[in-house]
Amino acid sequence: MDETNLTVRENRIPFELSLQPNELTRKTIALAEEGKELNGPYKTMEDLRASLDA
């Protein structure tokens, strides 16, 4: 049975996930919650793209 069929039959993805964020993710979440090191808001998609390309 391929993974697609297993996913449907078992109603889940065919591997385990870790729900514990790593250290970098925890630090990034903390900074975002404090409103630090954020970008935006952007008025247009072009502004967003320019920021991502910078």
PDB file of N, CA, C and O in Angstrom:
ATOM      1  N   MET A   1       0.858  -1.183   0.000  1.00  0.00           N
ATOM      2  CA  MET A   1       0.000   0.000   0.000  1.00  0.00           C
ATOM      3  C   MET A   1       0.900   1.241   0.000  1.00  0.00           C
ATOM      4  O   MET A   1       1.837   1.334   0.794  1.00  0.00           O
ATOM      5  N   ASP A   2       0.614   2.182  -0.884  1.00  0.00           N
ATOM      6  CA  ASP A   2       1.434   3.387  -0.937  1.00  0.00           C
ATOM      7  C   ASP A   2       1.025   4.366   0.168  1.00  0.00           C
ATOM      8  O   ASP A   2      -0.008   4.192   0.816  1.00  0.00           O
ATOM      9  N   GLU A   3       1.848   5.395   0.372  1.00  0.00           N
ATOM     10  CA  GLU A   3       1.619   6.339   1.467  1.00  0.00           C
ATOM     11  C   GLU A   3       0.309   7.106   1.329  1.00  0.00           C
ATOM     12  O   GLU A   3      -0.321   7.438   2.334  1.00  0.00           O
ATOM     13  N   THR A   4      -0.109   7.390   0.097  1.00  0.00           N
ATOM     14  CA  THR A   4      -1.364   8.117  -0.108  1.00  0.00           C
ATOM     15  C   THR A   4      -2.538   7.302   0.412  1.00  0.00           C
ATOM     16  O   THR A   4      -3.385   7.823   1.138  1.00  0.00           O
ATOM     17  N   ASN A   5      -2.594   6.028   0.045  1.00  0.00           N
ATOM     18  CA  ASN A   5      -3.676   5.176   0.525  1.00  0.00           C
ATOM     19  C   ASN A   5      -3.621   4.998   2.031  1.00  0.00           C
ATOM     20  O   ASN A   5      -4.657   4.985   2.695  1.00  0.00           O
ATOM     21  N   LEU A   6      -2.421   4.862   2.575  1.00  0.00           N
ATOM     22  CA  LEU A   6      -2.274   4.712   4.021  1.00  0.00           C
ATOM     23  C   LEU A   6      -2.762   5.965   4.740  1.00  0.00           C
ATOM     24  O   LEU A   6      -3.420   5.874   5.777  1.00  0.00           O
ATOM     25  N   THR A   7      -2.442   7.126   4.193  1.00  0.00           N
ATOM     26  CA  THR A   7      -2.886   8.382   4.787  1.00  0.00           C
ATOM     27  C   THR A   7      -4.403   8.445   4.845  1.00  0.00           C
ATOM     28  O   THR A   7      -4.965   8.837   5.868  1.00  0.00           O
ATOM     29  N   VAL A   8      -5.064   8.072   3.781  1.00  0.00           N
ATOM     30  CA  VAL A   8      -6.526   8.107   3.738  1.00  0.00           C
ATOM     31  C   VAL A   8      -7.107   7.054   4.661  1.00  0.00           C
ATOM     32  O   VAL A   8      -8.029   7.345   5.423  1.00  0.00           O
ATOM     33  N   ARG A   9      -6.597   5.859   4.610  1.00  0.00           N
ATOM     34  CA  ARG A   9      -7.141   4.768   5.417  1.00  0.00           C
ATOM     35  C   ARG A   9      -6.977   5.031   6.911  1.00  0.00           C
ATOM     36  O   ARG A   9      -7.900   4.795   7.690  1.00  0.00           O
ATOM     37  N   GLU A  10      -5.823   5.510   7.305  1.00  0.00           N
ATOM     38  CA  GLU A  10      -5.534   5.742   8.718  1.00  0.00           C
ATOM     39  C   GLU A  10      -5.966   7.133   9.193  1.00  0.00           C
ATOM     40  O   GLU A  10      -5.931   7.421  10.389  1.00  0.00           O
ATOM     41  N   ASN A  11      -6.372   7.992   8.256  1.00  0.00           N
ATOM     42  CA  ASN A  11      -6.775   9.358   8.571  1.00  0.00           C
ATOM     43  C   ASN A  11      -5.661  10.120   9.283  1.00  0.00           C
ATOM     44  O   ASN A  11      -5.910  10.871  10.225  1.00  0.00           O
ATOM     45  N   ARG A  12      -4.435   9.913   8.820  1.00  0.00           N
ATOM     46  CA  ARG A  12      -3.265  10.599   9.370  1.00  0.00           C
ATOM     47  C   ARG A  12      -2.109  10.457   8.392  1.00  0.00           C
ATOM     48  O   ARG A  12      -2.174   9.659   7.457  1.00  0.00           O
ATOM     49  N   ILE A  13      -1.055  11.230   8.608  1.00  0.00           N
ATOM     50  CA  ILE A  13       0.133  11.081   7.784  1.00  0.00           C
ATOM     51  C   ILE A  13       0.895   9.832   8.244  1.00  0.00           C
ATOM     52  O   ILE A  13       0.816   9.468   9.417  1.00  0.00           O
ATOM     53  N   PRO A  14       1.619   9.182   7.359  1.00  0.00           N
ATOM     54  CA  PRO A  14       2.237   7.899   7.696  1.00  0.00           C
ATOM     55  C   PRO A  14       3.582   7.992   8.419  1.00  0.00           C
ATOM     56  O   PRO A  14       4.446   7.138   8.219  1.00  0.00           O
ATOM     57  N   PHE A  15       3.769   9.008   9.248  1.00  0.00           N
ATOM     58  CA  PHE A  15       4.972   9.111  10.056  1.00  0.00           C
ATOM     59  C   PHE A  15       4.670   9.980  11.265  1.00  0.00           C
ATOM     60  O   PHE A  15       3.698  10.735  11.266  1.00  0.00           O
ATOM     61  N   GLU A  16       5.501   9.875  12.289  1.00  0.00           N
ATOM     62  CA  GLU A  16       5.305  10.624  13.521  1.00  0.00           C
ATOM     63  C   GLU A  16       5.869  12.037  13.386  1.00  0.00           C
ATOM     64  O   GLU A  16       6.863  12.263  12.695  1.00  0.00           O
ATOM     65  N   LEU A  17       5.222  12.968  14.050  1.00  0.00           N
ATOM     66  CA  LEU A  17       5.684  14.349  14.070  1.00  0.00           C
ATOM     67  C   LEU A  17       6.110  14.730  15.477  1.00  0.00           C
ATOM     68  O   LEU A  17       5.497  14.307  16.457  1.00  0.00           O
ATOM     69  N   SER A  18       7.148  15.517  15.571  1.00  0.00           N
ATOM     70  CA  SER A  18       7.546  16.083  16.848  1.00  0.00           C
ATOM     71  C   SER A  18       6.873  17.443  16.982  1.00  0.00           C
ATOM     72  O   SER A  18       7.042  18.315  16.130  1.00  0.00           O
ATOM     73  N   LEU A  19       6.129  17.613  18.034  1.00  0.00           N
ATOM     74  CA  LEU A  19       5.435  18.881  18.238  1.00  0.00           C
ATOM     75  C   LEU A  19       6.223  19.829  19.137  1.00  0.00           C
ATOM     76  O   LEU A  19       5.729  20.891  19.514  1.00  0.00           O
ATOM     77  N   GLN A  20       7.438  19.444  19.475  1.00  0.00           N
ATOM     78  CA  GLN A  20       8.284  20.286  20.300  1.00  0.00           C
ATOM     79  C   GLN A  20       9.179  21.130  19.398  1.00  0.00           C
ATOM     80  O   GLN A  20       9.997  20.583  18.659  1.00  0.00           O
ATOM     81  N   PRO A  21       9.035  22.462  19.447  1.00  0.00           N
ATOM     82  CA  PRO A  21       9.883  23.304  18.593  1.00  0.00           C
ATOM     83  C   PRO A  21      11.338  23.268  19.059  1.00  0.00           C
ATOM     84  O   PRO A  21      11.623  23.106  20.245  1.00  0.00           O
ATOM     85  N   ASN A  22      12.243  23.421  18.103  1.00  0.00           N
ATOM     86  CA  ASN A  22      13.656  23.469  18.466  1.00  0.00           C
ATOM     87  C   ASN A  22      13.995  24.854  19.023  1.00  0.00           C
ATOM     88  O   ASN A  22      13.141  25.740  19.061  1.00  0.00           O
ATOM     89  N   GLU A  23      15.231  25.031  19.447  1.00  0.00           N
ATOM     90  CA  GLU A  23      15.643  26.274  20.109  1.00  0.00           C
ATOM     91  C   GLU A  23      15.475  27.493  19.211  1.00  0.00           C
ATOM     92  O   GLU A  23      15.001  28.531  19.672  1.00  0.00           O
ATOM     93  N   LEU A  24      15.853  27.390  17.942  1.00  0.00           N
ATOM     94  CA  LEU A  24      15.715  28.515  17.017  1.00  0.00           C
ATOM     95  C   LEU A  24      14.252  28.906  16.861  1.00  0.00           C
ATOM     96  O   LEU A  24      13.917  30.090  16.858  1.00  0.00           O
ATOM     97  N   THR A  25      13.389  27.916  16.733  1.00  0.00           N
ATOM     98  CA  THR A  25      11.960  28.196  16.594  1.00  0.00           C
ATOM     99  C   THR A  25      11.415  28.857  17.851  1.00  0.00           C
ATOM    100  O   THR A  25      10.637  29.807  17.759  1.00  0.00           O
ATOM    101  N   ARG A  26      11.810  28.372  19.024  1.00  0.00           N
ATOM    102  CA  ARG A  26      11.351  28.986  20.294  1.00  0.00           C
ATOM    103  C   ARG A  26      11.798  30.442  20.394  1.00  0.00           C
ATOM    104  O   ARG A  26      11.023  31.302  20.811  1.00  0.00           O
ATOM    105  N   LYS A  27      13.042  30.719  20.014  1.00  0.00           N
ATOM    106  CA  LYS A  27      13.548  32.099  20.060  1.00  0.00           C
ATOM    107  C   LYS A  27      12.789  32.989  19.077  1.00  0.00           C
ATOM    108  O   LYS A  27      12.442  34.125  19.401  1.00  0.00           O
ATOM    109  N   THR A  28      12.535  32.471  17.883  1.00  0.00           N
ATOM    110  CA  THR A  28      11.819  33.232  16.866  1.00  0.00           C
ATOM    111  C   THR A  28      10.395  33.543  17.314  1.00  0.00           C
ATOM    112  O   THR A  28       9.915  34.660  17.122  1.00  0.00           O
ATOM    113  N   ILE A  29       9.726  32.573  17.902  1.00  0.00           N
ATOM    114  CA  ILE A  29       8.367  32.791  18.418  1.00  0.00           C
ATOM    115  C   ILE A  29       8.383  33.837  19.515  1.00  0.00           C
ATOM    116  O   ILE A  29       7.523  34.718  19.537  1.00  0.00           O
ATOM    117  N   ALA A  30       9.343  33.758  20.429  1.00  0.00           N
ATOM    118  CA  ALA A  30       9.434  34.728  21.526  1.00  0.00           C
ATOM    119  C   ALA A  30       9.648  36.141  20.985  1.00  0.00           C
ATOM    120  O   ALA A  30       9.014  37.083  21.460  1.00  0.00           O
ATOM    121  N   LEU A  31      10.532  36.300  19.998  1.00  0.00           N
ATOM    122  CA  LEU A  31      10.768  37.615  19.411  1.00  0.00           C
ATOM    123  C   LEU A  31       9.504  38.147  18.741  1.00  0.00           C
ATOM    124  O   LEU A  31       9.179  39.327  18.877  1.00  0.00           O
ATOM    125  N   ALA A  32       8.797  37.294  18.027  1.00  0.00           N
ATOM    126  CA  ALA A  32       7.565  37.722  17.358  1.00  0.00           C
ATOM    127  C   ALA A  32       6.511  38.140  18.380  1.00  0.00           C
ATOM    128  O   ALA A  32       5.814  39.136  18.183  1.00  0.00           O
ATOM    129  N   GLU A  33       6.394  37.389  19.463  1.00  0.00           N
ATOM    130  CA  GLU A  33       5.419  37.735  20.498  1.00  0.00           C
ATOM    131  C   GLU A  33       5.747  39.067  21.164  1.00  0.00           C
ATOM    132  O   GLU A  33       4.854  39.771  21.636  1.00  0.00           O
ATOM    133  N   GLU A  34       7.039  39.408  21.199  1.00  0.00           N
ATOM    134  CA  GLU A  34       7.476  40.687  21.765  1.00  0.00           C
ATOM    135  C   GLU A  34       7.427  41.809  20.733  1.00  0.00           C
ATOM    136  O   GLU A  34       7.695  42.964  21.062  1.00  0.00           O
ATOM    137  N   GLY A  35       7.090  41.480  19.501  1.00  0.00           N
ATOM    138  CA  GLY A  35       7.027  42.482  18.446  1.00  0.00           C
ATOM    139  C   GLY A  35       8.394  42.916  17.949  1.00  0.00           C
ATOM    140  O   GLY A  35       8.536  44.007  17.398  1.00  0.00           O
ATOM    141  N   LYS A  36       9.395  42.080  18.135  1.00  0.00           N
ATOM    142  CA  LYS A  36      10.760  42.398  17.730  1.00  0.00           C
ATOM    143  C   LYS A  36      11.120  41.674  16.441  1.00  0.00           C
ATOM    144  O   LYS A  36      10.617  40.589  16.149  1.00  0.00           O
ATOM    145  N   GLU A  37      12.007  42.308  15.678  1.00  0.00           N
ATOM    146  CA  GLU A  37      12.554  41.739  14.439  1.00  0.00           C
ATOM    147  C   GLU A  37      11.463  41.312  13.460  1.00  0.00           C
ATOM    148  O   GLU A  37      11.581  40.285  12.792  1.00  0.00           O
ATOM    149  N   LEU A  38      10.404  42.111  13.383  1.00  0.00           N
ATOM    150  CA  LEU A  38       9.322  41.846  12.440  1.00  0.00           C
ATOM    151  C   LEU A  38       9.478  42.738  11.218  1.00  0.00           C
ATOM    152  O   LEU A  38      10.082  43.807  11.307  1.00  0.00           O
ATOM    153  N   ASN A  39       8.955  42.325  10.111  1.00  0.00           N
ATOM    154  CA  ASN A  39       8.946  43.122   8.887  1.00  0.00           C
ATOM    155  C   ASN A  39       7.514  43.450   8.523  1.00  0.00           C
ATOM    156  O   ASN A  39       6.591  42.713   8.871  1.00  0.00           O
ATOM    157  N   GLY A  40       7.329  44.560   7.819  1.00  0.00           N
ATOM    158  CA  GLY A  40       5.980  44.908   7.355  1.00  0.00           C
ATOM    159  C   GLY A  40       5.326  45.884   8.305  1.00  0.00           C
ATOM    160  O   GLY A  40       5.989  46.379   9.216  1.00  0.00           O
ATOM    161  N   PRO A  41       4.085  46.174   8.133  1.00  0.00           N
ATOM    162  CA  PRO A  41       3.178  45.632   7.120  1.00  0.00           C
ATOM    163  C   PRO A  41       3.512  46.183   5.735  1.00  0.00           C
ATOM    164  O   PRO A  41       4.174  47.212   5.599  1.00  0.00           O
ATOM    165  N   TYR A  42       3.050  45.491   4.739  1.00  0.00           N
ATOM    166  CA  TYR A  42       3.296  45.874   3.357  1.00  0.00           C
ATOM    167  C   TYR A  42       1.992  46.323   2.722  1.00  0.00           C
ATOM    168  O   TYR A  42       0.945  45.711   2.930  1.00  0.00           O
ATOM    169  N   LYS A  43       2.064  47.398   1.946  1.00  0.00           N
ATOM    170  CA  LYS A  43       0.875  47.927   1.287  1.00  0.00           C
ATOM    171  C   LYS A  43       0.559  47.198  -0.004  1.00  0.00           C
ATOM    172  O   LYS A  43      -0.598  47.131  -0.418  1.00  0.00           O
ATOM    173  N   THR A  44       1.589  46.650  -0.641  1.00  0.00           N
ATOM    174  CA  THR A  44       1.381  45.965  -1.915  1.00  0.00           C
ATOM    175  C   THR A  44       2.200  44.679  -1.943  1.00  0.00           C
ATOM    176  O   THR A  44       3.137  44.512  -1.162  1.00  0.00           O
ATOM    177  N   MET A  45       1.844  43.783  -2.837  1.00  0.00           N
ATOM    178  CA  MET A  45       2.627  42.564  -3.038  1.00  0.00           C
ATOM    179  C   MET A  45       4.027  42.892  -3.537  1.00  0.00           C
ATOM    180  O   MET A  45       4.992  42.195  -3.220  1.00  0.00           O
ATOM    181  N   GLU A  46       4.127  43.963  -4.323  1.00  0.00           N
ATOM    182  CA  GLU A  46       5.443  44.367  -4.822  1.00  0.00           C
ATOM    183  C   GLU A  46       6.352  44.765  -3.654  1.00  0.00           C
ATOM    184  O   GLU A  46       7.539  44.438  -3.657  1.00  0.00           O
ATOM    185  N   ASP A  47       5.808  45.464  -2.666  1.00  0.00           N
ATOM    186  CA  ASP A  47       6.581  45.838  -1.483  1.00  0.00           C
ATOM    187  C   ASP A  47       7.053  44.582  -0.737  1.00  0.00           C
ATOM    188  O   ASP A  47       8.209  44.495  -0.320  1.00  0.00           O
ATOM    189  N   LEU A  48       6.149  43.617  -0.576  1.00  0.00           N
ATOM    190  CA  LEU A  48       6.504  42.363   0.096  1.00  0.00           C
ATOM    191  C   LEU A  48       7.605  41.634  -0.673  1.00  0.00           C
ATOM    192  O   LEU A  48       8.582  41.184  -0.074  1.00  0.00           O
ATOM    193  N   ARG A  49       7.457  41.516  -1.980  1.00  0.00           N
ATOM    194  CA  ARG A  49       8.461  40.836  -2.807  1.00  0.00           C
ATOM    195  C   ARG A  49       9.816  41.537  -2.723  1.00  0.00           C
ATOM    196  O   ARG A  49      10.855  40.883  -2.642  1.00  0.00           O
ATOM    197  N   ALA A  50       9.799  42.871  -2.741  1.00  0.00           N
ATOM    198  CA  ALA A  50      11.047  43.627  -2.654  1.00  0.00           C
ATOM    199  C   ALA A  50      11.743  43.343  -1.323  1.00  0.00           C
ATOM    200  O   ALA A  50      12.966  43.212  -1.276  1.00  0.00           O
ATOM    201  N   SER A  51      10.970  43.248  -0.250  1.00  0.00           N
ATOM    202  CA  SER A  51      11.548  42.951   1.058  1.00  0.00           C
ATOM    203  C   SER A  51      12.133  41.545   1.090  1.00  0.00           C
ATOM    204  O   SER A  51      13.211  41.333   1.645  1.00  0.00           O
ATOM    205  N   LEU A  52      11.427  40.583   0.495  1.00  0.00           N
ATOM    206  CA  LEU A  52      11.922  39.216   0.477  1.00  0.00           C
ATOM    207  C   LEU A  52      13.180  39.075  -0.380  1.00  0.00           C
ATOM    208  O   LEU A  52      14.039  38.242  -0.091  1.00  0.00           O
ATOM    209  N   ASP A  53      13.288  39.882  -1.423  1.00  0.00           N
ATOM    210  CA  ASP A  53      14.434  39.817  -2.309  1.00  0.00           C
ATOM    211  C   ASP A  53      15.640  40.583  -1.770  1.00  0.00           C
ATOM    212  O   ASP A  53      16.746  40.437  -2.290  1.00  0.00           O
ATOM    213  N   ALA A  54      15.442  41.390  -0.744  1.00  0.00           N
ATOM    214  CA  ALA A  54      16.533  42.215  -0.197  1.00  0.00           C
ATOM    215  C   ALA A  54      17.561  41.388   0.542  1.00  0.00           C
ATOM    216  O   ALA A  54      18.537  41.933   1.058  1.00  0.00           O
TER     217      ALA A  54
END
